[in-house]
Amino acid sequence: MKKLLVCLLLCPYLLWGQPLRVAVAANAQFVMEELKTAFQKKTGVPLEMIVNSSGKLTTQIQQGAPYDVFLSADMAYPQTLYKANLTTAAPIVYAYGSLVLWTAGELPVSATLAVLSNPGVRHIAIANPATAPYGEAAIGYLKAKKWLDKIQAKIVYGESISQVNQYILSGAAEVGFTAKSVVMDPTLAKRGHWVDLPQTGYAPIAQGVVVLKRTTQTKAAEQFLTFLRSPDARRILQKFGYKQTE
């Protein structure tokens, strides 16, 4: 009976509450699994993830999707929602992401991108730059390094980083540009190999978070934002290759 009373007092969300619905850009899908576990353990608030490209999630929010919090792969999409008066406050940066070139095979990937001209590379996977900030960064990097025109015919676009990852892991694309947080996931540690791409051809990918005005769980949403700035969350983000905010 005593244990039951403690649970009733400390775990109201788990017993009766609706989950906190967090819309998550696909680049953060794997790190969010660990953040979710740590957040739930710390607060008792159940959390549900909805994963897609930042652009598609933004459109869904504009059309009334019942999300509480939005973690974007950039600052532009949450800023758009803020300007439309759909968020409780301006977006804040919770981490900085970076690009990698990844192959599930044995191709010699390097930061020079020389592998892209390899005859064995017939398809190069990139997230749709119109809706996925990491795709936009990849295109910017290719332009800066004067590779885009050379390999344009080989590019296959995924709707999000998640689809890019599927292309690479299935072999549908021999190489692809993805988020470092993806290849840092322990379950993918032995799946091919990858190389960091220096941030000389693209701007640091500042990732923003906002609480949406339509949330009915303001307290839980604010708890999540506070958690994202906590030492525990920062350690998890760093583990997945994200650089920290000031």
C-alpha positions in Angstrom: 0.0 0.0 0.0 2.8 2.4 0.9 4.5 1.8 -2.5 1.2 2.4 -4.3 0.7 5.7 -2.5 4.2 6.8 -3.5 3.6 5.9 -7.1 0.3 7.8 -7.1 2.0 10.9 -5.8 5.2 10.8 -7.9 4.0 9.2 -11.2 0.7 10.9 -12.1 1.7 11.3 -15.8 2.5 7.7 -16.2 -0.8 6.6 -14.6 -3.3 9.0 -16.2 -1.6 11.6 -18.3 -1.4 11.9 -22.1 2.2 11.5 -23.4 4.1 14.6 -24.2 4.1 14.6 -28.0 7.5 15.7 -29.4 7.9 16.2 -33.1 11.5 15.3 -33.9 13.6 16.0 -37.0 14.9 12.7 -38.4 18.6 13.5 -37.7 17.8 13.3 -34.0 15.8 10.1 -34.1 18.5 8.0 -32.4 19.7 10.4 -29.8 16.1 11.2 -28.9 15.6 7.6 -27.9 18.2 8.0 -25.2 16.9 11.5 -24.3 13.4 10.1 -24.0 14.5 7.3 -21.6 16.4 9.7 -19.4 13.6 12.3 -19.4 11.0 9.8 -18.5 13.1 8.3 -15.7 13.8 11.8 -14.3 10.3 13.3 -14.5 7.8 10.4 -14.8 6.4 12.2 -17.9 5.7 9.8 -20.7 7.0 11.0 -24.1 5.9 10.1 -27.6 8.1 10.8 -30.6 6.9 11.7 -34.1 9.8 11.6 -36.6 9.9 13.2 -40.0 11.9 15.9 -41.9 11.8 19.4 -40.4 9.9 20.8 -43.3 7.2 18.2 -43.2 6.8 18.5 -39.5 6.5 22.2 -39.8 3.7 21.8 -42.4 1.9 19.4 -40.2 2.1 21.8 -37.3 0.8 24.6 -39.5 -2.1 22.4 -40.4 -3.0 21.7 -36.8 -1.1 18.6 -35.8 -1.5 18.0 -32.1 2.2 18.2 -31.1 3.5 19.8 -27.9 7.2 20.4 -28.7 9.1 20.6 -32.0 12.8 19.7 -32.3 14.0 21.0 -35.7 17.2 20.3 -37.5 17.6 24.0 -38.0 16.4 27.4 -36.7 14.5 28.5 -39.8 11.6 26.2 -39.5 10.8 26.9 -35.8 11.4 30.6 -36.5 8.7 30.4 -39.2 6.3 28.9 -36.6 7.2 31.6 -34.1 6.5 34.4 -36.6 3.1 32.7 -37.3 2.4 33.0 -33.6 2.2 29.2 -33.2 4.9 28.9 -30.5 5.0 30.1 -26.9 8.4 31.8 -27.4 11.2 32.2 -29.9 13.2 29.1 -30.7 16.4 28.3 -28.8 19.4 26.3 -30.0 19.7 23.1 -28.1 22.7 21.6 -30.1 24.8 21.9 -33.2 24.9 19.0 -35.7 27.3 18.1 -38.4 27.5 16.2 -41.7 29.3 12.9 -42.5 29.8 10.9 -45.7 28.7 7.3 -45.0 28.9 4.0 -46.8 27.7 0.6 -45.7 30.3 -1.0 -47.9 34.1 -0.9 -48.2 34.4 2.2 -50.4 37.3 4.6 -49.4 35.3 7.6 -48.2 37.3 10.7 -47.3 36.7 14.4 -46.8 38.1 15.1 -50.3 34.9 13.4 -51.7 37.0 11.7 -54.3 35.0 8.5 -53.8 32.0 10.2 -55.5 33.7 9.8 -58.9 34.4 6.1 -58.2 32.8 4.0 -61.0 31.4 1.8 -58.3 29.3 4.7 -56.9 26.1 4.9 -59.0 23.8 6.5 -56.4 24.6 9.1 -53.8 21.8 9.6 -51.2 21.0 13.1 -49.9 17.9 14.3 -48.0 15.6 16.6 -49.9 17.1 20.1 -49.4 13.6 21.6 -49.7 12.4 20.0 -46.5 15.5 18.6 -44.7 18.2 21.0 -43.3 20.9 18.3 -43.5 20.1 17.9 -47.2 20.4 21.6 -47.7 23.8 21.5 -45.9 24.9 18.6 -48.1 24.0 20.5 -51.3 25.8 23.6 -49.9 28.9 21.5 -49.2 28.9 20.0 -52.6 28.6 23.4 -54.2 31.4 24.8 -52.1 33.7 21.9 -53.0 32.7 22.2 -56.7 31.3 18.7 -56.8 27.6 19.2 -57.4 27.6 19.5 -61.2 29.9 16.5 -61.5 27.7 14.1 -59.6 24.2 15.6 -60.1 23.0 12.6 -62.2 23.9 10.2 -59.4 22.0 11.9 -56.6 18.9 10.2 -55.2 16.9 12.3 -52.7 15.3 10.9 -49.6 12.3 12.5 -48.0 14.3 12.8 -44.8 17.6 11.7 -43.2 15.8 8.5 -42.2 15.1 7.6 -45.8 18.7 8.5 -46.7 19.9 6.0 -44.0 17.6 3.3 -45.5 19.1 3.9 -49.0 22.6 3.5 -47.6 22.0 0.5 -45.3 20.1 -1.3 -48.0 22.8 -0.7 -50.7 20.3 1.2 -52.9 22.9 4.1 -52.6 26.5 3.2 -52.3 27.3 6.4 -50.3 25.3 9.2 -48.8 25.4 12.4 -46.7 23.8 12.0 -43.3 23.9 13.4 -39.8 26.8 12.4 -37.5 24.3 11.6 -34.8 23.1 8.7 -37.0 26.4 7.0 -37.4 27.2 7.5 -33.7 24.2 5.3 -32.7 25.6 2.2 -31.1 23.4 -0.1 -33.2 25.1 1.2 -36.3 28.7 1.2 -35.1 29.7 -1.7 -37.3 27.6 -0.9 -40.3 30.1 0.3 -42.9 32.3 3.4 -42.2 32.1 7.1 -42.4 34.1 10.3 -42.4 33.5 13.7 -40.8 33.1 16.6 -43.3 34.8 19.8 -42.2 32.5 22.8 -41.6 34.3 24.8 -44.3 31.6 24.2 -46.9 28.5 24.6 -44.8 27.4 26.6 -41.8 27.2 24.9 -38.4 23.8 23.3 -38.2 22.1 25.0 -35.3 19.1 22.9 -34.1 16.2 24.7 -32.6 13.4 23.7 -30.2 10.1 25.4 -29.5 7.0 24.7 -27.4 3.8 24.9 -29.5 0.9 27.1 -28.4 -1.7 24.5 -28.9 -0.1 22.2 -26.2 -2.3 21.3 -23.3 0.8 20.2 -21.4 2.6 23.4 -20.8 4.3 22.3 -17.6 5.5 19.0 -19.1 6.8 20.8 -22.2 8.7 23.3 -20.1 10.1 20.4 -18.1 11.4 18.9 -21.3 13.1 22.2 -22.4 14.7 22.5 -19.0 15.9 18.8 -19.3 17.5 19.6 -22.7 19.7 22.1 -21.0 20.7 19.8 -18.2 24.1 18.1 -17.8 22.4 14.7 -18.4 21.0 15.7 -21.7 24.2 17.4 -22.8 26.2 14.2 -22.1 23.8 12.3 -24.3 23.9 14.8 -27.1 27.7 14.8 -27.0 27.8 11.0 -27.1 25.9 11.3 -30.4 28.3 13.8 -31.9 26.4 17.0 -31.3 28.4 20.1 -30.3 27.1 21.9 -27.3 25.5 25.4 -27.1 27.1 28.1 -25.0 
